[in-house]
């Protein structure tokens, strides 16, 4: 019973629902979510921790940055998450999605610096650019 209460409590916040909707696309780094929601990183980390502790998200660490994805490991979670996604109108999140896409584009171009992008994202991008040069 405590698991259910924790899960529904975690899902009862608008910011956390916005995060969930962004993660519908797949795993994202905290830097990506922070840019998309235009909210300070400590606040985003608080919401992500709440979702993770409720068993809704899985995380993995790369250096000092965390990467998150939806934990749909059991059928109840999967159905609950799908039901939530169906009920969140995409239009309400258009600005979040635009900011995320713009940030990801700039990140891919190497146009973002100054700690706004995690080291692992920078290494991946540099590796991809080097691989492109060898092709």
N, C-alpha and C positions, 0 to 999 in steps of 0.2 A: 504493500500500500504506500509506503514511504517513497518508493521509486516513482510511482505514478504522480504523487503530489509534487515531488521535485521536478519531474518532467513538465507537468502542466504549469507550474509556477514559473519555470524558466521560459516557457513559451508565451507568457502573459505580458511581455514587454515589447513595445513597438520596435525599439532598436534591435533587439534580439531576433525578431521576425524579419527585419530588413537584412540582418546578417545571414540568416538561414536562406533567404531568397537569393542572395548573392552566391552562397555556397552551392546552390542548386546547379551552378555551372561546373562545379568541381572544386578541387583543393585550391585554397588561396592562402597567401602569406598575410600576416597581420598588416604589413605595409600596404597591401592591396586593399584590404577591408577599410583601413584607416583613410586612405585616399578616397575610396568610393563613398563612404558615409560622411566625409569631411568632419570627423570627430577626432579628438585627441586620442593618441595611442593608449594611454593608461585606461581611459574609459572603455575603449574597444576591448582591451585585454580583460577587463572586469567582466564584460558581457560574454566574451568567449569562454572564460573560466566557468561562469555560471552554466552555460550550455554544455560544456564538457563534463562538469561535475554531475549534471543531470543525466549524463549518458547519451546526449543527443549528438555530440561532436566527438571526433577523434582528433588527436594532435600528434605532431612530430616536430622535433627540434632540429634546426640547422643553424649551428653557431648560436647566436643570441636571439634569433628570430624563430617564431613558431609558425607552423603551417597547419591549417585546419581543413577538415572535410566532414561531411555528414556521416554519422554512424548509422547505417541502415542495416545493421547486422541481424536484426530479427524482424519478422513479418509485422509485428505491431508497430514498431518504429517506422518501418517503411510505409505502411498504410497511413499512419498519423502524419508523417511528413508530406506525403503526396496530397493528403486532404488539406493540409495547411497551404501548400503551394497553389492548389486550385482556387482557394478562397482569397488569395491576395491578388488584387487586380494589378497587372503589370504596369499600368499607367501610374500607379502610386509610387513606383520605384524607378521610373524613367530617369530621374536625375541621378540616382545612385548608380544606375547602370551606365549612364553617359560618363560620369566621373570615373568609374572603374575602367571602361574601355579606353578613355583618354589617358589615364594613368598607365595602363598596360601598353598602350601604343608608345607613349613617351619612354617608358622603361625599356621597351624593345629597341628604341632608337638610341638609348644611352643618354637621353636628355635630362635625366633626373639624377641629382646628386645630393650630397650634404646630409646623409643619414636617413633620407626619406625612403630609401630602398635597402632591403636587407642584403648582407654580403653574399648570401647564397644566390639571390636573384641576380646580382651583378655578375658573379662567377658564371652562372648558367648563360647569361646573355653574352658575356665575353667568349665563352666556349662555343656558343652557337655562331657568333660572328666569325670566329677563327675557323670553324668547320665550313662555313659558307665560302671563305676565301680559298680553302683547299679544294673545293668542288670544281 
